[in-house]
Amino acid sequence: MPLIAIAACRKIDDYKQSILHVGGDVRVVDASMTVDAALDGIGGLLLTGGDDVAPPLYGEAPHPAVVQAEPGRDAFETGLITAARAKNLPIFAICRGIQILNVACGGTLVQDIPTEVHGALAHSMPAPPHEAYELAHEVWLDKDTLLTKLMRERLSDVDSCEVNSRHHQAVKAVAPGFKVSATAPDGVIEAIEDPAARFCLGVQWHPENFFRTGEFRPLFEGFLEAASEPHGT
C-alpha cells in the first residue's frame, strides 16, 4: 500500500481515516522534520487545513482578519510542495492546503472573503458537534478536469455538487500552469489543479469529513491510485 505524507494539523483524524479507508498508509509530517525525511519513501502528499498562510509570502500586508499559522508551518509546507513537485509526487490539497499550494507555486489569496468579495456566500460554516457534516453551498465543476472526471463516478449531474465550507480565505490569482476546476456561485474559487502533473488537485472544502459516508471517496481513491503508480522526474 502506498505511504501518504499528511501535513500535521489540529484536526488530523479525518484526514488519516480518509486515506486508511481507501487502502493507504499514513505518515504525519511536521516542521520538526526535514523535508527529505518527511518525503522519504512517500507515494503522495496530502496538505491539510489550518490557519492562514502569511500574506508576505504572496507580497501583501496582512488583513486584520488573518490568523497566521503555527511558526514554521508555511516554510515547511512550501518546501514539501517544491520537493514533491520536483519528484512528480501526487499532491492532494484541502482547505488551507489549496491556499499554500497556490502560494507556493506563485499565486495569491483573497485574505478575507466577507470583506473582499461582494455578494459572497457564507463560506465559514462551523462544523456541527456530531458526525454528520452539513453541506453549505454548491460548487460548479468545470468540464474536462481531473476533478470532474473523479466526481463523475458518483454524481448524476457532473456540473455541480454540494460541499461543506469552513474558510474565510480563497485562491485569488491562480498560480501559473494551474487551472480553476470549480467555483462557488459567488465566484469564489473552490478547486484548482495542474493539468501537466500526474495528480495535483486542491479543493477548498473538507472532503475528509465524509469518510464515513463516502460522498467524496472518489477524490481519495484517485489520489491513492496515482500514489500507487511508479513516479519519476
Residue pairs with C-beta under 8 A, 6 or more apart in sequence:
1 23
1 24
1 25
1 228
2 24
2 25
2 43
2 44
2 224
2 227
2 228
3 24
3 25
3 26
3 27
3 41
3 42
3 43
4 19
4 24
4 25
4 26
4 27
4 42
4 43
4 44
4 45
4 46
4 223
4 224
4 227
5 27
5 29
5 38
5 39
5 42
5 44
5 45
5 46
5 80
6 12
6 15
6 16
6 19
6 26
6 27
6 28
6 29
6 46
6 48
7 28
7 29
7 30
7 45
7 46
7 47
7 48
7 73
7 77
7 80
7 97
8 28
8 29
8 30
8 48
9 15
9 48
9 49
9 50
9 96
10 50
11 49
12 28
12 48
14 206
14 208
14 209
14 211
15 46
15 48
15 94
15 208
16 26
16 28
17 208
17 211
18 207
18 208
18 211
18 220
19 25
19 26
19 46
19 220
19 224
20 26
21 211
21 217
21 220
22 217
22 220
22 221
22 224
23 224
24 43
24 44
24 224
24 227
27 38
27 42
29 38
29 39
29 80
30 73
30 76
31 70
31 71
31 72
31 73
31 75
31 76
33 76
35 76
35 79
35 80
35 83
36 83
38 80
39 45
39 80
39 83
39 84
39 87
39 89
42 84
42 89
43 89
43 90
43 227
43 228
43 231
44 89
44 90
44 91
44 92
44 199
44 223
44 224
44 226
44 227
45 80
45 81
45 84
45 89
45 90
45 91
45 92
46 91
46 92
46 93
46 94
46 97
46 223
47 77
47 80
47 81
47 91
47 92
47 93
47 94
47 96
47 97
47 98
47 100
47 101
47 202
48 94
48 95
48 96
48 97
49 94
49 95
49 96
49 97
49 166
49 206
50 69
50 70
50 73
50 95
50 96
51 67
51 68
51 69
51 70
51 96
52 66
52 67
52 68
52 69
52 96
52 99
52 111
52 169
53 69
53 74
53 96
53 99
53 100
53 103
53 109
53 169
54 62
54 66
54 68
54 69
54 74
55 61
55 62
55 63
55 66
55 109
55 111
56 62
57 74
57 78
57 103
58 103
58 107
58 108
58 109
59 108
60 108
60 111
62 68
62 111
63 111
63 112
63 115
63 116
65 111
65 112
65 114
65 115
65 168
66 111
66 112
69 96
74 100
77 100
77 104
78 100
78 103
78 104
81 91
81 100
81 101
81 104
81 105
82 104
84 91
85 91
85 105
85 197
85 200
86 233
87 231
87 233
88 197
88 198
88 231
88 232
88 233
89 227
89 231
90 197
90 198
90 199
90 200
90 223
90 226
90 227
90 231
91 101
91 197
91 199
91 200
91 201
91 202
92 199
92 201
92 202
92 219
92 220
92 223
93 100
93 101
93 201
93 202
93 203
94 202
94 203
94 205
94 206
94 207
94 208
95 166
95 167
95 203
95 204
95 205
95 206
96 167
97 202
98 171
98 191
98 192
98 202
98 203
98 204
99 109
99 169
99 170
99 171
101 175
101 192
101 200
101 202
102 108
102 109
102 171
102 174
102 175
102 178
102 192
102 202
103 109
103 175
104 175
105 175
105 176
105 177
105 178
105 194
106 175
106 176
107 171
107 172
107 173
107 174
107 175
107 176
107 178
108 171
108 172
108 173
109 169
109 170
109 171
109 172
110 116
110 117
110 169
110 170
110 171
110 172
110 188
111 169
112 168
112 169
113 120
113 123
113 124
113 167
113 168
113 169
113 170
113 188
114 120
114 124
114 168
117 170
117 186
117 187
117 188
119 186
120 186
120 188
121 136
121 137
121 165
121 184
121 185
121 186
121 188
122 136
122 137
122 165
123 136
123 137
123 165
123 166
123 167
123 168
123 170
123 184
123 188
124 165
124 166
124 167
124 168
125 134
125 136
125 164
125 165
125 166
126 166
127 133
127 164
127 166
127 209
128 134
131 212
132 213
133 164
133 206
133 209
133 210
134 164
135 162
135 163
135 164
136 163
136 164
136 165
137 162
137 163
137 165
137 184
137 185
138 160
138 161
138 162
138 163
138 184
138 185
139 160
139 161
139 162
139 163
139 182
139 183
139 184
139 190
139 191
139 205
140 159
140 160
140 182
140 183
140 184
140 185
141 147
141 148
141 151
141 158
141 159
141 160
141 161
141 181
141 182
141 191
142 148
142 179
142 180
142 181
142 182
142 183
143 158
143 159
145 179
145 181
145 191
145 193
145 195
146 181
146 193
146 195
146 199
146 201
146 222
147 181
147 182
147 191
147 193
147 201
147 203
147 219
148 158
148 181
149 222
150 218
150 219
150 221
150 222
151 158
151 161
151 218
151 219
152 158
153 218
154 215
154 217
154 218
155 161
163 190
163 205
163 207
164 205
164 206
164 209
165 204
165 205
166 206
167 204
170 188
170 189
170 190
170 204
171 180
171 189
171 192
171 202
171 204
172 189
174 180
174 189
174 192
175 192
177 194
177 196
178 192
178 193
178 194
178 200
179 192
179 193
179 194
179 195
180 189
180 191
180 192
181 191
181 192
181 193
181 201
182 189
182 190
182 191
182 203
183 189
183 190
184 190
188 204
189 204
190 203
190 204
190 205
191 201
191 202
191 203
191 204
192 201
192 202
193 200
193 201
193 202
194 200
198 226
198 229
198 231
199 222
199 223
199 226
199 227
201 219
201 223
203 219
207 215
207 216
207 219
207 220
208 216
208 220
210 216
210 217
211 217
211 220
